[in-house]
Amino acid sequence: MSPKIKNSLIFVGIGTAFFLIYVFFIKGSGKETPTLVSSSEFLVQTTSSTLEQNSSFTGEFLSSLLNVTHIKLNDAILFDDAFISLRDSSIVLVPDGDEGRPNPFAPIGAENFTPPPPITPPTPPASPKTSGKIPATSTNLIITPVTPKTP
């Protein structure tokens, strides 16, 4: 058998298998019920018997709701010695400190960035009164601090 015929038969066999799988498992029968119910179908299906059932259910619910207002609780248990002797045994949980990033929305690697401390201008040395002019030396230059811009 030549390789062309062999490959053609394999291709036709695989195609037939996929077609049969589709027909029997995926396509299914055409008698599927719709998954969504529209409100117009619901209104058509209501009859007088369902309206009577709804009114009886509503009456039962209202009567049980009105009975709740007549409930009286006995608060004598709150003054019992066993209740008064109860102690709170709750445990205070302390976080470890490694529960996450300080800013989870910051770019990766930005949490390790610490800005440099601001540069404070040096104070001029106290000197005897001069003519009001301080000579410009490296010790009394005024430097304005610059804050770094983060992206």
Secondary structure, DSSP 8 states (H G I E B T S, - for coil): --HHHHHHHHHHHHHHHHHHHIIIIII--S----S---HHHHHHH--HHHHHHHHHHHHHHHHHHHHHTT----GGGGGSHHHHT-----------S-SS-S-TTS-TTGGG------------------SS-----TTS-----------
